[in-house]
């Protein structure tokens, strides 16, 4: 739901009275009400998602080819046009206003990954590496740029990378810094004109981003709020355009992208969870279905009945850092930015002091678990006392059919005990701020046979 003129006036007045309105961008725990969503064409939405330049700045094509000379055929997607047909799925090419062909990242950088030999659109990439400084890539690309037009295109993108780089480097491979990325972009943009400023206009977020596990897109059909703390209420299609904010420099550019945002949202809502690709013990799954109804459905829903309910921190017991940062006043300047911008209104960024229990469609594919990706598999989610304090994924990836998740190695020490930087980044250290794996003790009292049955059912969910 976007601001009408009266809403815009109200937002400006609120901005001028910040002392009196500090903390006003909040919601209560409990049910999150549904709000009307824009209609759209799912087929047109897929085409826009994989072909349109909603991230409109990037690396000039010739420089991109020097850095990434080959594309694995398995990384190509159907339905892509022109140069995009030969690019990896996470990149999109287009010609800018100066006639320079550039290549930029798209939403699938974080929202697609491979299971076995199949690219699954909508599945969060839990192996993405955000531990490195992205300015290195920008400098590397700059060495291959030729001519004034290419140089200007590269500089536009490199300026954005310079502005966000200090705020998006995670401690561990696999977790995502998307909230900090968004806040950092807001710090450099005027909320009403969307013009970019190399110097921050408001205070940027902290430089150490709290880790996030990317929720699957196919749950959008059930959800009334997009994110764990229920930020992303109202018009989902407009709010998800925050992904375009790296490069959109005017309200006119925003509106051009907004013309197909409803279609993209319709496509996301049309996605279905992938089927479990291995064998299922159907008798055990039937037993698990009854246990799930008794133990899990009240929070996570059953069938199309999903409660959209936020649970308070003392009840869920999981790492509180993300929810507290969202509601302690330290992010209010960004919620105010959203309310004044074309991306949302006063309701869009209204977090609650807790976490929403997600739908569990295709949960077998979404390991590791909890909002910060701290629990390697489903068995450990239901056996909280067995969770490792320090762990890392086994390389190459191996799926654990019994525990349901990616196989991991339990470690005896955390990141501070490792001198090698590359090895340190592989370690998920649950003693780091925001990386905790406690809480969600639901199931701790279940018998082992009951745990196995629920897990078997969740393979069918």
Secondary structure, 3 states (H helix, E strand, C coil): CCCCHHHHHHHHHHHHCHHHHCCCCEECCEECCCCCCCCCCHHHHHHHHHHCCCCCCCEEHHHHHHHCCCCCHHHCCCCCCHHHHHCCCCEEEEECCCCCEEEEECCHHHHEEEECCEEEECCCCCCCCCCCCCHHHHHHHHCCCCCHHHHHHHHHHHHHHHHHHHHCCCCCCCCECHHHHHHHHHHCECCCCCCECCCCCCCCCCCCCCCECCCCHHHHHCCCCCCCCCCCCCCHHHHHHHHHHHCCCCHHHHHHHHCCHHHHHHHHHHCCCCCCCCCCCHHHHHHHHHHHHHHCHHHHCECCECCCEEEEHHHHCCCCHHHHHHHCCCCHHHHHHHHHCCCCCCCCCCEECEEECCCCCCHHHCCCECCCCCECEHHHHHCHHHCCCEEEECCCCCEECCCCEECEEECCCCHHHCCCHHHHHHCEECCCCCCCCCCCCCCCCCCHHHHHHHHHHHCCC
